[in-house]
Amino acid sequence: MPSAIPTEVRRARIAVSALFLTNGALFANIVPRLPEIKETLGVDTAVYGLLLAAWPLGSFLLGLLAAPLMRRFGSAPVAAVGTVLIAIALLCAGFAPTAILFAVPMFLGGALDAMVDVGQNTHGLEVQRRFAARSSTPCMPSGPSAPCSVARWPPAPSP
């Protein structure tokens, strides 16, 4: 029988889940505004495509900074502070009056997103390790099986 899950581990599980949710929600909030931003910037489609490419370029070029940052500060602070900085970068990009003032926060947002992804996944694995030692329920169930797992319904029998 699994032992009781400490409050600290339960709180960490909720915090990690909130980080994953926030990370996905942040970028999803600027996506519907992309056509409006393109119009505000007054650029053609090819130039706008290059401006949008600043996000993955930042991720590619600066994402490897996640490891040294996590060694120095830890995975949770990198994920949490990075998430706040992504929100600020996306806010700046959303209100940018010029192409360069759009591209710079998009570049930084992409770099931060890569670092946050590494930080939240690393921290999530640590929380899952601590949680799994005390419970038979997955730390962060996903997909269609998530409600069943949380409700502790048994899997369907194989045919």
BAGU-704757 format. One line per 2 residues: number of its first residue (from 1); their letters; for each residue x, y, z of N, C-alpha, C, O. Coordinates in steps of 0.2 Angstrom, whole numbers, plus 5000, padded with zeros to 4 digits. Atoms other than C-alpha are relative to their C-alpha. Example, Ala and Ser with C-alpha at 12.3 -4.5 7.8 and 13.67 -1.06 7.14 Angstrom:
BEGIN
1> as> 5004,4994,5000,5062,4978,5039,5004,5006,5000,5009,5005,5003; 4996,4994,4999,5068,4995,5036,4996,5005,5003,4999,5011,5004
END
This chain:
BEGIN
1> mp> 5004,4994,5000,5000,5000,5000,5004,5006,5000,5009,5007,5004; 4996,4994,5000,5007,5017,4995,4999,5004,5006,4994,5004,5009
3> sa> 5001,4995,4995,5011,5029,5009,4997,5006,4999,4997,5008,4993; 5003,4993,5001,5003,5046,5012,5005,5004,4996,5011,5004,4997
5> ip> 4996,4995,5004,5009,5059,4999,5001,5006,5004,4996,5009,5006; 4998,4994,4997,5018,5073,5008,4997,5006,4997,4996,5007,4991
7> te> 5003,4993,5003,5010,5091,5006,5005,5003,4995,5003,5006,4990; 4995,4997,5004,5026,5097,4999,5000,4997,4993,5001,5000,4988
9> vr> 5001,5003,5006,5025,5084,4985,4994,5001,4996,4994,5002,4990; 5006,4999,5004,5007,5087,4981,5000,5007,4998,4998,5009,4992
11> ra> 5000,4993,5002,5010,5106,4980,5005,5000,4994,5004,5004,4989; 4996,5000,5005,5025,5103,4969,4997,4997,4993,4998,5000,4988
13> ri> 5004,5003,5006,5014,5092,4957,4996,5005,4997,4995,5006,4991; 5005,4995,5003,5001,5106,4956,5004,5006,4997,5002,5008,4991
15> av> 4996,4995,5003,5015,5119,4953,5003,4998,4993,5003,5002,4988; 4997,5002,5006,5023,5109,4939,4994,4999,4995,4995,5001,4989
17> sa> 5006,5000,5005,5006,5106,4931,4998,5007,4998,4996,5008,4992; 5002,4993,5001,5002,5124,4932,5006,5003,4995,5004,5007,4991
19> lf> 4995,4997,5005,5019,5128,4923,4999,4997,4993,5000,5001,4988; 5001,5003,5007,5015,5116,4909,4994,5004,4997,4994,5005,4991
21> lt> 5006,4997,5003,4998,5124,4907,5001,5007,4998,4999,5009,4992; 4998,4993,5001,5005,5142,4908,5004,5000,4994,5003,5005,4989
23> ng> 4996,5000,5006,5018,5138,4895,4997,4999,4994,4998,5003,4989; 5004,5001,5007,5006,5132,4882,4995,5006,4999,4994,5008,4993
25> al> 5005,4994,5001,4993,5146,4886,5004,5006,4998,5000,5010,4994; 4997,4993,5002,5006,5160,4884,5000,5001,4992,4998,5006,4990
27> fa> 4999,4999,5007,5010,5157,4866,4993,5000,4996,4992,5003,4991; 5007,5001,5003,4992,5152,4862,4996,5007,5000,4992,5008,4996
29> ni> 5003,4994,5000,4987,5169,4867,5002,5005,4995,4998,5010,4993; 4998,4996,5005,4997,5178,4854,4998,4998,4993,4997,5002,4988
31> vp> 5002,5003,5006,4992,5167,4840,4994,5003,4996,4995,5005,4990; 5006,4997,5004,4975,5174,4836,5001,5007,4998,4998,5010,4994
33> rl> 4999,4993,5002,4982,5191,4835,5006,5001,4995,5007,5007,4993; 4994,5000,5005,4996,5187,4822,4997,5004,4994,5001,5008,4992
35> pe> 5002,4996,5006,4986,5193,4807,4999,5008,5002,5001,5012,4998; 5000,4993,4998,4982,5210,4817,5007,5003,5000,5008,5009,4998
37> ik> 4994,4997,4999,5000,5212,4821,5004,5001,4993,5007,5006,4992; 4998,4999,5007,5005,5209,4803,4998,5006,4997,5002,5010,4994
39> et> 5003,4994,5003,4994,5222,4798,5002,5007,5003,5004,5012,5000; 4997,4995,4997,5000,5234,4811,5007,5002,4998,5009,5008,4997
41> lg> 4993,4999,5002,5018,5232,4806,5000,5002,4993,5005,5005,4991; 5000,4998,5007,5013,5234,4788,5006,4997,4996,5009,5000,4991
43> vd> 4995,5004,5004,5025,5221,4781,4996,4995,4996,4990,4993,4997; 5003,5005,5005,5022,5208,4767,5000,4993,5004,5004,4993,5009
45> ta> 5000,5006,4998,5019,5190,4770,5007,4997,5001,5009,4994,5006; 4994,5003,4999,5037,5185,4767,5004,5003,5005,5008,4999,5009
47> vy> 4996,4996,4994,5045,5198,4779,4997,4998,5006,5000,4996,5011; 5003,5002,4994,5032,5193,4792,5002,4993,5002,5003,4991,5008
49> gl> 4997,5007,4999,5037,5175,4790,5007,5000,5003,5008,4996,5008; 4993,4999,4997,5055,5180,4793,5000,5002,5007,5003,5000,5012
51> ll> 5000,4997,4994,5050,5190,4808,4997,4994,5005,5000,4994,5011; 5002,5005,4996,5040,5175,4815,5005,4995,5002,5005,4991,5007
53> aa> 4995,5005,5000,5055,5164,4812,5005,5002,5006,5010,4998,5008; 4996,4998,4995,5064,5174,4826,4999,4996,5006,5004,4994,5010
55> wp> 5002,5004,4994,5055,5163,4839,5004,4993,5000,5008,4992,5004; 4996,5006,5000,5063,5146,4833,5007,5002,5000,5011,4998,5002
57> lg> 4993,4998,5001,5079,5155,4829,5003,5001,5007,5009,4999,5009; 4997,4999,4993,5081,5161,4847,5000,4994,5004,5005,4993,5008
59> sf> 5000,5006,4997,5076,5144,4853,5006,4996,4998,5010,4993,5003; 4995,5004,5003,5089,5136,4842,5007,5003,5003,5012,4999,5005
61> ll> 4994,4997,4999,5103,5148,4846,5002,5001,5008,5008,5000,5010; 4999,4999,4993,5101,5151,4865,4997,4995,5004,4998,4995,5010
63> gl> 5004,5005,4996,5091,5136,4871,5005,4996,5004,5004,4993,5009; 4995,5004,4996,5107,5127,4876,5003,5004,5006,5006,5000,5010
65> la> 4999,4997,4994,5109,5140,4890,4997,4997,5006,4998,4999,5011; 5005,5003,4994,5096,5130,4900,5005,4996,5004,5004,4997,5011
67> ap> 4996,5004,4996,5109,5118,4906,5005,5004,5005,5004,5003,5011; 4997,4996,4995,5121,5131,4914,4996,5004,5005,4998,5004,5011
69> lm> 5004,4996,4995,5107,5141,4921,4997,4995,5005,4996,4997,5011; 5003,5005,4995,5099,5125,4929,5005,4998,5005,5004,4997,5011
71> rr> 4995,5001,4996,5116,5121,4936,5001,5005,5006,5002,5004,5012; 4998,4994,4996,5118,5138,4944,4993,5001,5005,4994,5002,5011
73> fg> 5006,4998,4997,5099,5141,4949,4996,4995,5002,4991,4996,5007; 5005,5005,4999,5090,5125,4949,4995,5000,4994,4993,5005,4991
75> sa> 5005,5000,5005,5076,5119,4937,4994,5004,5001,4991,5007,4997; 5007,4997,4999,5061,5126,4946,5001,5008,4999,4997,5011,4996
77> pv> 4999,4993,5002,5068,5144,4946,5001,5002,4993,4998,5007,4990; 4999,4999,5007,5073,5143,4928,4993,5000,4997,4992,5004,4992
79> aa> 5006,5001,5003,5056,5137,4923,4995,5006,5002,4992,5008,4998; 5005,4995,4998,5046,5149,4934,5002,5007,4998,4998,5011,4995
81> vg> 4998,4993,5003,5056,5165,4930,5000,5000,4993,4998,5006,4990; 5001,5000,5007,5057,5160,4912,4993,5001,4998,4992,5004,4993
83> tv> 5007,4999,5002,5039,5159,4911,4997,5007,5001,4994,5009,4996; 5002,4993,4999,5036,5176,4918,5004,5004,4994,5000,5009,4992
85> li> 4997,4996,5005,5049,5183,4906,4997,4998,4993,4997,5003,4988; 5003,5001,5006,5041,5174,4891,4993,5004,4999,4992,5007,4994
87> ai> 5007,4996,5000,5024,5183,4896,5002,5007,4998,4999,5010,4994; 4997,4994,5001,5034,5199,4896,5002,5001,4992,5000,5006,4989
89> al> 4998,4999,5007,5042,5196,4879,4994,5000,4995,4994,5003,4990; 5006,5000,5004,5025,5191,4871,4996,5006,5001,4993,5008,4996
91> lc> 5004,4994,4999,5017,5206,4878,5003,5006,4996,5000,5010,4993; 4996,4995,5004,5031,5217,4870,4999,4999,4993,4998,5004,4989
93> ag> 5001,5002,5007,5029,5208,4854,4993,5002,4998,4992,5004,4992; 5007,4999,5002,5010,5210,4854,4999,5008,4999,4994,5009,4995
95> fa> 5001,4993,5000,5012,5229,4856,5005,5004,4996,5006,5010,4996; 4994,4997,5003,5027,5232,4845,4998,5004,4994,4994,5002,4990
97> pt> 5002,4996,5005,5025,5246,4833,5004,4999,4994,5002,5002,4988; 4996,5001,5006,5039,5241,4821,5003,4993,5000,5002,4989,5005
99> ai> 4998,5007,5001,5046,5225,4814,5006,4998,5005,5006,4993,5007; 4995,5001,4996,5062,5226,4824,4998,4999,5007,5001,4994,5011
101> lf> 5003,5000,4993,5053,5229,4840,4995,4994,5001,4993,4992,5007; 5003,5007,5000,5043,5213,4836,5004,4994,5000,5003,4990,5004
103> av> 4996,5006,5001,5057,5202,4831,5004,4999,5006,5006,4993,5008; 4996,5001,4994,5068,5205,4846,4996,4997,5006,4999,4992,5008
105> pm> 5003,5004,4995,5055,5200,4859,4998,4993,4998,4998,4988,5002; 5002,5007,5003,5050,5185,4848,5007,4996,5001,5006,4990,5003
107> fl> 4993,5004,5000,5069,5180,4847,5001,4998,5008,5002,4992,5009; 4999,5002,4993,5070,5181,4866,4995,4996,5003,4997,4991,5007
109> gg> 5005,5004,4998,5054,5173,4869,5001,4993,4998,5000,4988,5002; 4999,5007,5002,5059,5158,4859,5006,4997,5004,5006,4991,5006
111> al> 4994,5002,4996,5076,5157,4868,4997,4998,5007,4999,4993,5010; 5002,5001,4993,5067,5158,4885,4995,4994,5000,4995,4990,5005
113> da> 5004,5006,5001,5054,5145,4879,5004,4993,5000,5002,4989,5003; 4996,5006,5000,5067,5132,4876,5003,4999,5007,5003,4993,5009
115> mv> 4997,5001,4993,5075,5135,4893,4995,4998,5005,4996,4994,5009; 5006,5002,4996,5058,5134,4901,4998,4993,4999,4997,4989,5004
117> dv> 5002,5007,5002,5054,5118,4892,5005,4995,5004,5003,4990,5007; 4995,5005,4996,5070,5110,4899,4999,5000,5007,4999,4995,5011
119> gq> 5001,4999,4993,5068,5117,4916,4993,4997,5003,4994,4993,5008; 5006,5003,4997,5050,5112,4918,5000,4992,4999,4997,4989,5003
121> nt> 5000,5007,5001,5053,5095,4911,5004,4996,5005,5003,4991,5008; 4995,5003,4995,5068,5092,4922,4997,5000,5007,4997,4995,5011
123> hg> 5003,5000,4994,5058,5098,4937,4994,4995,5001,4993,4992,5006; 5006,5005,5000,5043,5088,4932,5002,4993,5001,4999,4989,5005
125> le> 4998,5007,4999,5053,5072,4931,5002,4999,5008,5001,4994,5010; 4998,5001,4993,5060,5075,4949,4994,5000,5004,4993,4996,5009
127> vq> 5007,5000,4996,5042,5079,4956,4997,4993,4999,4995,4990,5003; 5003,5006,5001,5036,5063,4947,5004,4994,5004,5001,4990,5006
129> rr> 4996,5005,4996,5050,5053,4955,4998,5000,5007,4997,4994,5010; 5002,5000,4993,5046,5059,4972,4992,4998,5001,4991,4994,5006
131> fa> 5007,5002,4999,5027,5056,4969,4999,4993,4999,4995,4990,5002; 5001,5007,5002,5029,5039,4961,5002,4996,5006,5000,4990,5007
133> ar> 4998,5004,4995,5038,5033,4976,4995,4999,5006,4996,4995,5010; 5005,5000,4994,5023,5036,4987,4992,4998,4997,4988,4998,5001
135> ss> 5007,5001,5002,5008,5033,4975,5000,4995,4993,5005,4995,4990; 5001,5004,5006,5002,5021,4961,4997,5004,4994,4996,5001,4989
137> tp> 5003,4996,5005,4994,5035,4952,5005,5004,4996,5010,5007,5000; 4995,4996,5004,5004,5044,4938,5000,5007,5003,4995,5010,5004
139> cm> 4999,4993,4998,5011,5061,4943,4996,5005,4995,4992,5009,4998; 5004,4996,5005,5004,5069,4927,4998,4996,4994,5001,4996,4989
141> ps> 5003,5004,5006,4993,5058,4917,4998,5004,4994,4996,5010,4995; 5001,4996,5005,4990,5064,4900,4995,4996,4995,4994,4990,4995
143> gp> 5004,5003,5005,4978,5061,4885,4994,4997,5002,4992,4999,5008; 5007,5003,4998,4962,5051,4885,5000,4996,5007,4995,4996,5010
145> sa> 5000,5004,4994,4968,5041,4900,5000,5004,5006,5000,5001,5011; 4999,4996,4994,4970,5055,4911,4995,5000,5005,4996,4998,5011
147> pc> 5005,5000,4995,4953,5056,4919,4999,4993,5003,4998,4992,5009; 5000,5006,4997,4953,5037,4921,5005,4998,5005,5004,4995,5010
149> sv> 4994,5001,4995,4970,5037,4929,4999,5003,5007,5000,5000,5012; 5002,4996,4994,4965,5050,4941,4995,4997,5004,4995,4997,5011
151> ar> 5006,5003,4997,4949,5041,4945,5001,4993,5002,4997,4990,5006; 4997,5007,4998,4959,5025,4947,4995,4994,4997,4994,4989,5000
153> wp> 5004,5005,5004,4948,5016,4934,5005,4995,4997,5010,4997,4995; 4996,5005,5003,4956,5000,4928,5000,5001,4993,4995,5003,4990
155> pa> 5000,5000,5007,4962,4999,4910,4995,4995,4997,4993,4990,5000; 5005,5004,5004,4950,4991,4897,5004,4993,4999,5010,4993,4997
157> ps> 4997,5006,5001,4954,4972,4895,5002,5000,4993,4998,5002,4988; 4998,5000,5007,4963,4968,4879,4996,4994,4997,4994,4989,5000
159> p> 5004,5005,5003,4954,4958,4866,5003,4993,4999,5000,4989,4996
END
